[in-house]
Amino acid sequence: MPVVESLAQLRCSGNKGCLVTWGSDLYVCGGNEFLNVFCLEKKLITTVYLFPSTISHMELDSGSRQLYVLCAKSGIYLLEWDEMGRLLQEPNSTTQKENMTIHHIGPSFCCLQDPCISSFVLAGDVLVLAVQQPNEWKVNVFLRKSLRYEDPTPVPSRKVTLAAKVAMPDTRLQPILCCVSLWKENKVNGIPSNFLLEAQLFTRLFGVDVAMFDSPIILCGFPDGRVAYFPIKGSDSCYENQSSLKLLYHLEQPVVSIGATKTGSHDDRTEQPIRGSGKVPCDCVLLIGQKGSLMSVTSRGEREGADCEYRKYPVQASVCCTLYLTAGVVYSNHSDLFSISIPSTKDETTASATRSSVVSSVRYKVPMIVAVVENNHAPDGTDLVLLSSRGRLMLCKLNTKESGNQRIRLESDNTGQKIKELLSGIGSMSGRVSRLKCAISEKSRSLQKLNQVMSLSRQLLSGHWTSGPFQCDVTPSWTKMLQTDCIIVSCKLENKTDCVLERGWTLCVLISSDTSYSFPLQSLKPKEKTELTFPLPAHTYRSLDFPIKIIFTLFYNLKELVADSGLSADTSLAQQGVTIPLQDHSVDLLQCLRFGHQTSHPVLPPIIPEDIAQVFVKASSEHHNVHSAAFNNQGIISSSAIKAKVRISAFLLAQALQSKKSGNPLCSAVLYWLLSTDMVKGQGLTEVKGVTPDGKEFSLQVEEVTVSDLTAEGSIPGIEIQILSSHIHVVASLHLAVISRLQMLLQQHKNVCQTAGLDLGKVQQQFSAQE
């Protein structure tokens, strides 16, 4: 296991960072405008450079003691030091804080001003940078000697482009630029390159012409997945006039790293750094994608005419930083730090065995790493300098011998583990298939139920029903609950459709906009009925606030569909569903009266009726003197009975009620029609006495009368309904209920209820005389 030592805590913004080593100094940036110089020997920060904007990339040329820094939306800044480590150009300002010197770097340090620069790389005496355009990538080459503080807008010595088929989206990912060269044993130290490739691989990748001219190659990896290249130098006719990049490969995911390493086993060899001062010939080019794809490019065999071989390996996504060593690649995916090695393919006898898309890896259990670099001055083994996303700078000491043995053990353990996992996967396949079938079946039932709900909704809302798809019959009655008389309503719901109301449907009842009831329906098949009962609010009928409106609706809760599909139900679905309006009903005062044995109130004493108009006049004249006596909570109280009369043609009532067919007297039929009580029907009564819901006595009487001077033929028979009570509000409420009943009856039978020869003028005269 590696040993991790914490070095310092720095400021860090986001998941980006840059690390560059120079001798015993470490240049650290945590994704902001601060560049910290950390001394590995003293283990402290000695200098801080404050740049105008966020630092996104930096490259060091230790030979010329120059550090190039790319600042976002600004350009490239150049820091140069003399042999004593002093800046050649004075900073804008310098401050001292404890043992740390802070230099403020201003615009005077900018050597290449361009806010569109995305990335750059140093390649010997040239600087290569990438610029994003709306429909293409531009790669410009500048001679480093042309970059001066006095003129930060030099002309590039060469331009190449890579066109895109569609407009490129704005992305935060930067293109990756890497310089590779042909390895030559006698010129290792003088080659300006990040990586050196063996002659066979270099020639087969880029061609013999490039190898002959000994030209470094710039590899470019772009966020759209394309990897292209171009040579820095070449013949006048071939390469210097080349204006477009050549496509090497398409990774199909954003390219986050390009490098090179050596393939094969390295257990008996100490891991050596490749970048920087370490120059080792590599036989494998690696292209790494952000989503966990690693592509290795190697030379295919020694025979003539052979080409390169491309192999894809999976790595742990998403890759955020890499470091190339002779033994392989170290990379981080925020959750851990890994080391992998690429198997060799040169041995033809083992070529088929190495075609497996699996690479051996070692996990170091160091999470949240955004930048990694090697410590070139480690006395033994390999030391890695790490920067976490929270700004912690760490030193990770690796034991290479232990790592090699661990890799061998891991390969053996991984083989057994993979066999166990394979057998476990086969054993659990049946269970997964069964669960999948169950989930599909549940979703199928849910969709089937949804289809039934929508079909029923379409039928109910089509409007082709004469009496409604669901019939609600409402019957109020008096009962005793908790030793208190109250009115309950019995509702009989009949299903007249061809569909079944299954679980999930609810009958909702709304009474006078302030009281509601809900009745879940389990299963109501076609032609079936179900009976529901609910109480009326006492404040509505005790105050004689009639008619009481009752609204019925059907509601299907979508939560039932989610429950059937096996998914977790969202609380927001509890109020969402399908609502279908049904009939509206009204309960009037005549339906809530009590008669005879239903009440213990005494029978009305014989009183002399008084006309209702006279009562109103008397109440008005006495209002100023006896206000408190004339009114109470129940209305006007009279010492004598108040009478209201309603007259209607006997012929019209007979036609509407069809009393002749039933054989009952017309007066008794009218009274039974108004009150719907068996007492009237069984005894043939024409007068009843009772009490209202608020306990006030009343009398209803129906008799036949003769009305004259309404037609040219003379008098016509009529029916007079008399309402008597000593309480004016009772008389008024009953009078309104009777009038409403007669209006509905005549409206329902308007085709048969007609009186020929009626003189409307005389009707108006009699009405005026009554007033």
SEGUZA-949016 format. One record per residue (C-alpha): x, y, z; residue in three letters. Coordinates in steps of 0.1 Angstrom, whole numbers, padded with zeros to 4 digits, always signed. Layout:
<rs>
XYZAla
...
</rs>
This chain:
<rs>
+0000+0000+0000Met
+0013+0035-0007Pro
+0022+0059+0020Val
+0005+0093+0016Val
+0019+0124+0033Glu
+0000+0157+0034Ser
+0022+0187+0023Leu
+0000+0218+0022Ala
-0035+0230+0020Gln
-0041+0254-0010Leu
-0070+0273-0025Arg
-0088+0251-0051Cys
-0117+0260-0073Ser
-0137+0233-0091Gly
-0122+0200-0102Asn
-0092+0213-0121Lys
-0055+0216-0112Gly
-0020+0219-0127Cys
+0013+0206-0114Leu
+0048+0212-0128Val
+0081+0201-0112Thr
+0113+0220-0116Trp
+0142+0207-0095Gly
+0131+0207-0059Ser
+0103+0232-0066Asp
+0068+0224-0074Leu
+0045+0248-0093Tyr
+0009+0243-0082Val
-0023+0258-0094Cys
-0057+0248-0080Gly
-0079+0260-0108Gly
-0078+0297-0099Asn
-0055+0327-0105Glu
-0029+0317-0078Phe
+0003+0300-0089Leu
+0021+0286-0058Asn
+0057+0276-0056Val
+0061+0248-0031Phe
+0096+0237-0021Cys
+0098+0199-0016Leu
+0129+0202+0005Glu
+0116+0228+0029Lys
+0080+0215+0025Lys
+0065+0250+0025Leu
+0052+0276+0000Ile
+0080+0301-0008Thr
+0064+0322-0036Thr
+0030+0330-0049Val
+0023+0345-0084Tyr
-0011+0362-0087Leu
-0023+0363-0124Phe
-0051+0384-0139Pro
-0075+0354-0145Ser
-0079+0317-0139Thr
-0049+0295-0149Ile
-0060+0266-0172Ser
-0026+0252-0183His
+0011+0257-0180Met
+0043+0244-0196Glu
+0079+0246-0184Leu
+0111+0248-0204Asp
+0137+0241-0177Ser
+0166+0246-0201Gly
+0157+0282-0208Ser
+0141+0288-0174Arg
+0108+0298-0189Gln
+0073+0291-0177Leu
+0044+0296-0201Tyr
+0010+0301-0183Val
-0024+0301-0201Leu
-0049+0324-0184Cys
-0086+0320-0194Ala
-0100+0346-0217Lys
-0067+0365-0217Ser
-0038+0348-0233Gly
-0004+0332-0226Ile
+0019+0348-0200Tyr
+0056+0342-0198Leu
+0077+0341-0166Leu
+0115+0341-0171Glu
+0142+0337-0144Trp
+0179+0343-0143Asp
+0204+0318-0129Glu
+0198+0331-0094Met
+0160+0325-0096Gly
+0151+0361-0100Arg
+0124+0373-0125Leu
+0139+0391-0155Leu
+0110+0415-0156Gln
+0098+0433-0125Glu
+0062+0424-0114Pro
+0035+0450-0110Asn
+0038+0448-0073Ser
+0054+0425-0046Thr
+0042+0419-0011Thr
+0056+0398+0018Gln
+0035+0376+0040Lys
+0053+0357+0067Glu
+0079+0335+0048Asn
+0060+0339+0015Met
+0066+0364-0014Thr
+0036+0374-0035Ile
+0042+0387-0070His
+0013+0404-0089His
+0016+0395-0125Ile
+0000+0422-0148Gly
-0007+0425-0185Pro
+0030+0434-0192Ser
+0039+0397-0188Phe
+0015+0387-0216Cys
+0035+0374-0246Cys
+0005+0361-0267Leu
-0028+0379-0263Gln
-0058+0359-0275Asp
-0089+0352-0254Pro
-0099+0323-0277Cys
-0068+0301-0268Ile
-0080+0267-0255Ser
-0047+0249-0250Ser
-0010+0249-0260Phe
+0022+0228-0259Val
+0059+0235-0262Leu
+0078+0217-0289Ala
+0114+0228-0290Gly
+0117+0263-0304Asp
+0080+0265-0313Val
+0048+0270-0293Leu
+0017+0253-0307Val
-0018+0264-0296Leu
-0054+0254-0303Ala
-0082+0279-0309Val
-0118+0269-0312Gln
-0139+0285-0340Gln
-0176+0280-0347Pro
-0171+0252-0372Asn
-0135+0242-0369Glu
-0104+0240-0347Trp
-0074+0261-0356Lys
-0039+0251-0346Val
-0013+0278-0348Asn
+0024+0275-0346Val
+0045+0303-0333Phe
+0083+0306-0331Leu
+0091+0312-0294Arg
+0117+0338-0302Lys
+0089+0359-0318Ser
+0069+0360-0286Leu
+0078+0393-0269Arg
+0063+0414-0242Tyr
+0064+0445-0264Glu
+0042+0429-0291Asp
+0017+0403-0277Pro
+0000+0398-0311Thr
+0026+0381-0333Pro
+0019+0364-0366Val
+0019+0326-0365Pro
+0045+0309-0387Ser
+0020+0282-0397Arg
-0017+0275-0394Lys
-0036+0242-0397Val
-0073+0235-0393Thr
-0096+0206-0385Leu
-0131+0212-0399Ala
-0163+0199-0382Ala
-0194+0187-0399Lys
-0217+0205-0375Val
-0213+0235-0353Ala
-0193+0226-0322Met
-0211+0231-0289Pro
-0195+0252-0262Asp
-0177+0229-0238Thr
-0154+0234-0208Arg
-0132+0206-0219Leu
-0099+0217-0234Gln
-0082+0200-0264Pro
-0052+0179-0256Ile
-0019+0187-0274Leu
+0011+0164-0272Cys
+0044+0163-0290Cys
+0060+0130-0300Val
+0093+0124-0317Ser
+0114+0096-0332Leu
+0137+0080-0307Trp
+0174+0081-0315Lys
+0199+0067-0291Glu
+0226+0094-0298Asn
+0202+0123-0296Lys
+0180+0116-0266Val
+0187+0147-0247Asn
+0184+0171-0276Gly
+0150+0160-0289Ile
+0122+0186-0281Pro
+0093+0162-0272Ser
+0070+0150-0245Asn
+0074+0113-0256Phe
+0098+0094-0278Leu
+0085+0065-0300Leu
+0104+0036-0313Glu
+0112+0038-0350Ala
+0089+0010-0361Gln
+0058+0025-0344Leu
+0067+0060-0354Phe
+0071+0051-0391Thr
+0040+0030-0393Arg
+0019+0057-0377Leu
+0031+0088-0395Phe
+0050+0076-0426Gly
+0085+0072-0438Val
+0088+0108-0450Asp
+0082+0122-0416Val
+0107+0098-0401Ala
+0133+0108-0427Met
+0129+0145-0420Phe
+0131+0138-0382Asp
+0101+0160-0376Ser
+0083+0161-0343Pro
+0046+0153-0345Ile
+0019+0172-0327Ile
-0010+0150-0316Leu
-0043+0168-0310Cys
-0072+0153-0291Gly
-0104+0172-0292Phe
-0136+0172-0270Pro
-0156+0157-0299Asp
-0135+0125-0298Gly
-0113+0131-0328Arg
-0075+0126-0326Val
-0055+0142-0354Ala
-0019+0151-0361Tyr
+0005+0171-0382Phe
+0043+0173-0385Pro
+0060+0205-0374Ile
+0085+0204-0402Lys
+0090+0186-0435Gly
+0097+0191-0471Ser
+0086+0223-0488Asp
+0063+0205-0511Ser
+0047+0182-0486Cys
+0044+0194-0451Tyr
+0051+0230-0446Glu
+0022+0239-0470Asn
-0001+0215-0453Gln
-0032+0234-0441Ser
-0053+0207-0425Ser
-0048+0181-0398Leu
-0048+0144-0406Lys
-0073+0123-0387Leu
-0056+0095-0367Leu
-0086+0080-0348Tyr
-0121+0088-0335His
-0125+0079-0298Leu
-0163+0087-0298Glu
-0159+0105-0265Gln
-0140+0135-0252Pro
-0103+0130-0253Val
-0087+0138-0219Val
-0052+0124-0223Ser
-0026+0114-0250Ile
+0007+0098-0241Gly
+0030+0068-0246Ala
+0044+0040-0226Thr
+0061+0006-0229Lys
+0041-0026-0231Thr
+0047-0059-0213Gly
+0056-0069-0178Ser
+0077-0044-0157His
+0078-0063-0124Asp
+0116-0067-0124Asp
+0123-0031-0133Arg
+0121+0001-0114Thr
+0094+0025-0127Glu
+0109+0055-0144Gln
+0092+0087-0154Pro
+0089+0093-0191Ile
+0080+0130-0192Arg
+0106+0157-0183Gly
+0142+0145-0181Ser
+0135+0108-0184Gly
+0137+0098-0221Lys
+0127+0062-0228Val
+0117+0047-0262Pro
+0080+0038-0262Cys
+0063+0011-0282Asp
+0027+0021-0274Cys
+0007+0053-0279Val
-0023+0057-0256Leu
-0055+0076-0262Leu
-0077+0080-0231Ile
-0114+0092-0232Gly
-0133+0108-0204Gln
-0159+0081-0203Lys
-0135+0053-0196Gly
-0122+0042-0229Ser
-0084+0036-0234Leu
-0071+0029-0269Met
-0036+0015-0273Ser
-0018+0019-0307Val
+0011-0005-0312Thr
+0031-0019-0341Ser
+0017-0052-0354Arg
+0047-0076-0357Gly
+0081-0074-0373Glu
+0072-0085-0408Arg
+0072-0061-0437Glu
+0040-0044-0447Gly
+0025-0048-0413Ala
+0005-0019-0400Asp
-0006-0006-0365Cys
-0029-0024-0342Glu
-0056-0006-0323Tyr
-0070-0021-0291Arg
-0096-0007-0267Lys
-0095-0014-0230Tyr
-0120-0002-0204Pro
-0109+0019-0175Val
-0128+0034-0145Gln
-0147+0065-0157Ala
-0147+0094-0156Ser
-0110+0100-0161Val
-0098+0134-0150Cys
-0059+0133-0149Cys
-0031+0109-0160Thr
+0006+0103-0156Leu
+0026+0081-0179Tyr
+0054+0059-0165Leu
+0075+0032-0180Thr
+0054+0006-0163Ala
+0021+0020-0175Gly
-0003+0047-0167Val
-0014+0063-0134Val
-0049+0079-0137Tyr
-0076+0092-0114Ser
-0114+0092-0117Asn
-0121+0113-0086His
-0131+0083-0065Ser
-0097+0066-0066Asp
-0062+0065-0080Leu
-0052+0036-0104Phe
-0021+0022-0121Ser
-0024+0000-0152Ile
+0000-0016-0175Ser
-0005-0025-0212Ile
+0002-0061-0223Pro
+0027-0067-0250Ser
+0017-0080-0284Thr
+0050-0085-0301Lys
+0052-0122-0292Asp
+0032-0139-0319Glu
+0027-0170-0297Thr
+0009-0150-0271Thr
-0008-0126-0294Ala
-0042-0144-0292Ser
-0041-0145-0255Ala
-0034-0108-0252Thr
-0064-0098-0273Arg
-0085-0098-0242Ser
-0099-0063-0235Ser
-0087-0065-0198Val
-0057-0047-0183Val
-0041-0055-0150Ser
-0046-0026-0125Ser
-0036-0015-0090Val
-0058+0006-0069Arg
-0041+0030-0044Tyr
-0072+0041-0025Lys
-0065+0078-0028Val
-0097+0096-0039Pro
-0105+0131-0054Met
-0073+0136-0073Ile
-0074+0163-0100Val
-0036+0165-0109Ala
-0007+0141-0106Val
+0030+0145-0114Val
+0061+0124-0106Glu
+0088+0135-0081Asn
+0120+0131-0101Asn
+0142+0135-0070His
+0129+0105-0051Ala
+0158+0085-0036Pro
+0142+0051-0042Asp
+0111+0039-0059Gly
+0086+0063-0074Thr
+0070+0093-0055Asp
+0039+0109-0069Leu
+0028+0144-0060Val
-0010+0147-0059Leu
-0034+0175-0058Leu
-0070+0168-0046Ser
-0101+0187-0056Ser
-0102+0203-0022Arg
-0068+0218-0026Gly
-0047+0194-0005Arg
-0012+0188-0018Leu
+0001+0153-0010Met
+0031+0131-0015Leu
+0024+0095-0024Cys
+0053+0071-0019Lys
+0051+0039-0040Leu
+0070+0007-0033Asn
+0076-0005-0069Thr
+0086-0040-0058Lys
+0056-0044-0037Glu
+0035-0029-0065Ser
+0048-0055-0089Gly
+0041-0084-0066Asn
+0007-0069-0058Gln
+0000-0068-0095Arg
+0009-0105-0099Ile
-0013-0114-0070Arg
-0041-0093-0082Leu
-0040-0109-0117Glu
-0042-0143-0101Ser
-0069-0132-0076Asp
-0088-0114-0103Asn
-0090-0145-0124Thr
-0105-0165-0096Gly
-0128-0136-0087Gln
-0139-0132-0123Lys
-0148-0169-0124Ile
-0168-0166-0092Lys
-0185-0135-0105Glu
-0193-0153-0138Leu
-0208-0183-0120Leu
-0227-0160-0097Ser
-0240-0141-0126Gly
-0252-0173-0143Ile
-0269-0184-0111Gly
-0287-0152-0106Ser
-0298-0148-0143Met
-0329-0168-0137Ser
-0339-0146-0108Gly
-0332-0114-0128Arg
-0353-0128-0157Val
-0381-0136-0133Ser
-0381-0102-0117Arg
-0380-0086-0152Leu
-0410-0106-0163Lys
-0428-0096-0131Cys
-0420-0059-0137Ala
-0432-0062-0173Ile
-0464-0079-0162Ser
-0471-0052-0136Glu
-0465-0025-0161Lys
-0487-0043-0186Ser
-0515-0045-0161Arg
-0510-0008-0153Ser
-0513+0001-0189Leu
-0543-0021-0194Gln
-0560-0004-0164Lys
-0551+0030-0178Leu
-0566+0020-0211Asn
-0598+0010-0193Gln
-0599+0043-0174Val
-0595+0063-0206Met
-0621+0043-0225Ser
-0646+0047-0197Leu
-0638+0084-0195Ser
-0644+0088-0232Arg
-0678+0071-0229Gln
-0689+0092-0200Leu
-0678+0124-0216Leu
-0692+0116-0250Ser
-0726+0131-0242Gly
-0746+0104-0260His
-0765+0093-0228Trp
-0801+0102-0223Thr
-0804+0096-0186Ser
-0767+0095-0177Gly
-0742+0065-0177Pro
-0745+0064-0139Phe
-0778+0069-0122Gln
-0778+0084-0087Cys
-0811+0082-0068Asp
-0811+0104-0037Val
-0835+0098-0007Thr
-0833+0119+0025Pro
-0847+0105+0057Ser
-0847+0112+0094Trp
-0828+0090+0119Thr
-0814+0092+0154Lys
-0777+0093+0159Met
-0761+0097+0193Leu
-0796+0106+0207Gln
-0799+0134+0182Thr
-0823+0136+0153Asp
-0805+0142+0120Cys
-0811+0138+0083Ile
-0792+0112+0063Ile
-0791+0108+0026Val
-0792+0074+0009Ser
-0777+0074-0026Cys
-0781+0044-0049Lys
-0755+0044-0077Leu
-0763+0023-0107Glu
-0738+0014-0134Asn
-0755+0017-0168Lys
-0723+0013-0189Thr
-0705-0018-0202Asp
-0674-0011-0181Cys
-0665-0022-0146Val
-0657+0004-0120Leu
-0626-0013-0104Glu
-0605-0004-0074Arg
-0591+0031-0078Gly
-0624+0048-0086Trp
-0639+0070-0059Thr
-0674+0086-0057Leu
-0670+0121-0044Cys
-0699+0140-0029Val
-0699+0178-0024Leu
-0727+0194-0003Ile
-0733+0231-0005Ser
-0696+0238-0013Ser
-0684+0233+0023Asp
-0689+0196+0031Thr
-0676+0167+0011Ser
-0675+0129+0014Tyr
-0654+0103-0005Ser
-0665+0066-0011Phe
-0639+0043-0026Pro
-0655+0018-0050Leu
-0642-0018-0050Gln
-0660-0033-0080Ser
-0692-0021-0096Leu
-0701-0043-0126Lys
-0725-0033-0154Pro
-0762-0031-0143Lys
-0752-0034-0107Glu
-0762-0010-0079Lys
-0745+0001-0047Thr
-0759+0021-0019Glu
-0741+0048+0001Leu
-0753+0069+0030Thr
-0740+0101+0044Phe
-0754+0128+0068Pro
-0765+0162+0058Leu
-0747+0191+0076Pro
-0770+0202+0104Ala
-0765+0239+0098His
-0780+0236+0063Thr
-0814+0221+0072Tyr
-0818+0236+0107Arg
-0816+0270+0092Ser
-0840+0260+0064Leu
-0813+0269+0039Asp
-0831+0250+0011Phe
-0827+0237-0015Pro
-0794+0219-0006Ile
-0773+0212-0037Lys
-0755+0178-0038Ile
-0728+0173-0066Ile
-0716+0138-0075Phe
-0683+0132-0093Thr
-0662+0101-0101Leu
-0625+0104-0095Phe
-0597+0080-0105Tyr
-0564+0085-0087Asn
-0533+0080-0108Leu
-0515+0068-0077Lys
-0532+0034-0083Glu
-0515+0031-0116Leu
-0481+0037-0101Val
-0488+0012-0073Ala
-0497-0015-0098Asp
-0465-0008-0119Ser
-0443-0016-0088Gly
-0428+0019-0088Leu
-0425+0042-0058Ser
-0455+0065-0056Ala
-0448+0103-0057Asp
-0467+0122-0031Thr
-0477+0148-0057Ser
-0497+0121-0075Leu
-0522+0119-0046Ala
-0541+0149-0060Gln
-0538+0140-0097Gln
-0563+0119-0116Gly
-0593+0116-0139Val
-0624+0135-0128Thr
-0658+0127-0144Ile
-0689+0148-0134Pro
-0722+0130-0127Leu
-0757+0143-0119Gln
-0764+0172-0096Asp
-0792+0168-0071His
-0812+0192-0049Ser
-0828+0183-0016Val
-0858+0207-0009Asp
-0877+0214+0023Leu
-0906+0191+0013Leu
-0883+0161+0015Gln
-0872+0169+0050Cys
-0905+0173+0068Leu
-0918+0151+0097Arg
-0954+0140+0101Phe
-0976+0123+0128Gly
-0957+0095+0146His
-0923+0108+0134Gln
-0925+0137+0158Thr
-0935+0143+0194Ser
-0946+0179+0187His
-0983+0186+0196Pro
-1009+0190+0169Val
-1017+0225+0158Leu
-1045+0241+0178Pro
-1075+0254+0158Pro
-1066+0288+0147Ile
-1082+0314+0125Ile
-1061+0317+0093Pro
-1047+0351+0085Glu
-1037+0362+0050Asp
-1000+0364+0044Ile
-1002+0399+0030Ala
-1019+0412+0061Gln
-0992+0396+0083Val
-0965+0415+0063Phe
-0984+0448+0068Val
-0988+0441+0105Lys
-0952+0432+0109Ala
-0941+0464+0091Ser
-0963+0487+0113Ser
-0952+0471+0145Glu
-0915+0469+0136His
-0904+0501+0152His
-0921+0494+0185Asn
-0917+0457+0191Val
-0886+0449+0171His
-0873+0423+0195Ser
-0907+0406+0199Ala
-0915+0406+0161Ala
-0883+0389+0152Phe
-0862+0361+0167Asn
-0837+0337+0154Asn
-0865+0318+0136Gln
-0882+0347+0119Gly
-0916+0365+0124Ile
-0940+0348+0149Ile
-0977+0356+0146Ser
-1004+0349+0172Ser
-1026+0335+0145Ser
-1017+0311+0116Ala
-1002+0326+0085Ile
-1017+0312+0052Lys
-1002+0311+0017Ala
-1022+0296-0012Lys
-1011+0282-0046Val
-1037+0275-0072Arg
-1031+0255-0104Ile
-1054+0240-0130Ser
-1068+0206-0120Ala
-1066+0195-0157Phe
-1029+0202-0159Leu
-1022+0184-0127Leu
-1043+0154-0138Ala
-1024+0152-0171Gln
-0990+0155-0154Ala
-0997+0131-0125Leu
-1020+0108-0144Gln
-1042+0104-0114Ser
-1071+0089-0133Lys
-1050+0059-0143Lys
-1039+0053-0107Ser
-1075+0056-0094Gly
-1066+0079-0065Asn
-1084+0112-0058Pro
-1066+0141-0074Leu
-1061+0160-0041Cys
-1046+0130-0024Ser
-1024+0123-0054Ala
-1011+0159-0054Val
-1003+0157-0017Leu
-0986+0124-0021Tyr
-0966+0138-0050Trp
-0954+0167-0029Leu
-0945+0147+0003Leu
-0939+0111-0010Ser
-0951+0096+0023Thr
-0970+0064+0026Asp
-0992+0078+0052Met
-1009+0100+0026Val
-1011+0073+0000Lys
-1025+0046+0023Gly
-1052+0068+0040Gln
-1060+0090+0010Gly
-1054+0122+0031Leu
-1058+0157+0017Thr
-1043+0174+0048Glu
-1013+0167+0069Val
-0997+0184+0099Lys
-0961+0182+0110Gly
-0929+0200+0119Val
-0900+0214+0099Thr
-0863+0205+0105Pro
-0860+0234+0128Asp
-0889+0222+0149Gly
-0917+0246+0138Lys
-0952+0234+0132Glu
-0971+0237+0099Phe
-1001+0224+0080Ser
-1005+0214+0043Leu
-1040+0212+0028Gln
-1050+0204-0008Val
-1086+0210-0020Glu
-1105+0214-0052Glu
-1117+0249-0061Val
-1134+0266-0090Thr
-1117+0295-0107Val
-1140+0318-0127Ser
-1134+0345-0153Asp
-1102+0330-0167Leu
-1115+0316-0199Thr
-1142+0325-0224Ala
-1162+0294-0214Glu
-1164+0305-0178Gly
-1150+0289-0147Ser
-1124+0260-0147Ile
-1116+0235-0120Pro
-1085+0240-0100Gly
-1064+0227-0072Ile
-1055+0249-0042Glu
-1026+0241-0020Ile
-1028+0259+0014Gln
-0997+0264+0036Ile
-1004+0273+0073Leu
-0980+0281+0101Ser
-0975+0306+0128Ser
-0939+0312+0116His
-0936+0334+0085Ile
-0902+0319+0075His
-0917+0284+0075Val
-0946+0296+0053Val
-0922+0313+0029Ala
-0898+0283+0027Ser
-0927+0258+0021Leu
-0943+0282-0005His
-0910+0284-0024Leu
-0906+0246-0023Ala
-0941+0240-0036Val
-0937+0266-0064Ile
-0903+0250-0074Ser
-0919+0215-0075Arg
-0948+0227-0097Leu
-0923+0245-0121Gln
-0903+0213-0125Met
-0934+0192-0130Leu
-0948+0215-0157Leu
-0914+0217-0174Gln
-0912+0180-0176Gln
-0947+0177-0191His
-0949+0209-0211Lys
-0962+0190-0242Asn
-0994+0177-0224Val
-0999+0205-0199Cys
-1018+0230-0219Gln
-1051+0249-0211Thr
-1070+0261-0241Ala
-1087+0295-0242Gly
-1069+0309-0211Leu
-1072+0347-0207Asp
-1038+0358-0195Leu
-1051+0394-0190Gly
-1077+0382-0164Lys
-1051+0361-0147Val
-1030+0393-0143Gln
-1060+0412-0129Gln
-1066+0385-0102Gln
-1030+0385-0093Phe
-1030+0423-0089Ser
-1061+0421-0068Ala
-1045+0396-0044Gln
-1015+0419-0040Glu
</rs>
